[in-house]
């Protein structure tokens, strides 16, 4: 029983830590793109990478203030959204999907290339850029504090506190926007953009605004992840993270304000609990070592989550909080 409680506590810490915040912010941005506007963005991780490296490069390479680095990261995300949206948002949804996933992988390869080492640090990335932020913590960052059966360092608590405040702020912003005239237009675009265009609305401009806003939210997710790890490494920002963020969005429910937040917390809890639980079963001999080894657990847990998501899509495609009608969209 104590081992099970420990596994739950560890999984709970994962569901509340900076990784959950990272996926929550990515998913909130995707909710703005896909859930409300019907845009298929498969490269959300590119915005996160620009967020993390925007701070890292500004502080370590250019000698700028940490908060200037935040502005640089936001600006980079806006520029990327414009570059991706200008040639594709007048076309069908699959063109945006192809361009965004290609751009995300292309940026990762560029950032890890030898030619970019002087700026991005190449495959080793950059570190030691979050000191100014951690120094603002109102408690001792070298002390470990007991929280819900686990121990958190002062720095972890500070990153988690600010990160969840960002999640609350962007969730509130989403709630206000989707209930405004702007939100009603973008939801109408999701359903039938030709009808919206016939009513005299500039569909292209609304799509671009949604793409920029969701991208900036994703960039904040990348900032939280970089600050939480204390490093910015290109290979941390792989395209698989975009699809995990989609998994969180689907799990919680698309086009629902709290859907991506709850979905991210549940996703991280399930992944960590599956990891800890499977290792515990192997150690206890309940699962024979010949059937499953500890080295296989990291991959098997994703298989289990994948099967669970397949069942969710079959029996409840709208997710936990979603409305079935919200996912029956004709993305354009």
C-alpha positions, 0 to 999 in steps of 0.5 A: 500500500505504501508503494502504491501511495508513493506512486500516486504521490510521484504521479501527482507531482508530475501532474502539477509540475512544469511539464504539465504546465508546458503541455497545458500552455501548448494545448491552450494554444492548440485549442485556440487554433483547432478547437475554436478556429478549425486550424490544423497546426501540427507544429506548435512545438516550434513556437515553444522552441522559439519561446525557450531559445528566445530567452536562452539566446538573449541572456547567454549569447546577447547579454540581455536582461531576462525580461527583454528575453521574454519580449524577444521570445514573444516577438519571435513567435509572432514572426513565425506565425506570420511567416507560416500563416501568410502563404497558407491561411487562404488555402485548405487546412491540410496545407497549414498542417504540412507547412507547420509540421515541416517548419517545426522539424526544420527549425529543430534541425537548424538549431542543432546544426553545426552552423548554428552552434555559435548562437544556439549551442548546437546539440548541447544547447544553452544553460544558465539563463534562468538565475534572474527568474529563480532569484525572485522566489520569495522562499529559499530555493536551496531548501526542499519543501514537502508537498502532497507526499513529495518534496519540491525544491524552492525553485520548482515551487516558484516555477510551478507557481508562476507557470500555473498563474500563466495557465490561469491568465491564458484560460481566462483570456480564452474564456473572455475571447470566445464569448466576445464578438471576435470569438463568435466569428472564429467559431463561425469560421470553424463551422463554415468560413464561406458563410462568414465571408459572405457576411462581409468578415475578413476570414483571413485576418481572423485566422491570422489573429488566432494563429498568432495568439495560439502561437504566443501562448505556445511560446510561453509554454516553451519558456516555462519548460526552458526555465524549469529544466534550466536549459534549452536543447533543440532535441527537447522540442521534438514534433512528438510533443505537439501530438502529446499536446493534442492528446491532452486537448482531446482528453480534456475536450476541445473547444472547452476552456478547461479541457486542455488544462485538465487533459494535460494534468491527467496525461502527465499523471497517467504517464508517470503513474504507468511508469512508476506502477509498471516498474513497481510490478516488475520489482515485485515480480508480479510482471516477469522480467522475461515478459517486460524489463525496466528498460521497456517501461518508457516505451510501453507506457506510451503504448498504454496511453495510446490504446486508452486514447483510441478507446476514448476517441471511439466511445467519447470523441469529445473528451471529458468536458467536450461537446460531441458537436464541437468535434464534428467540424469541417476544418478548412 
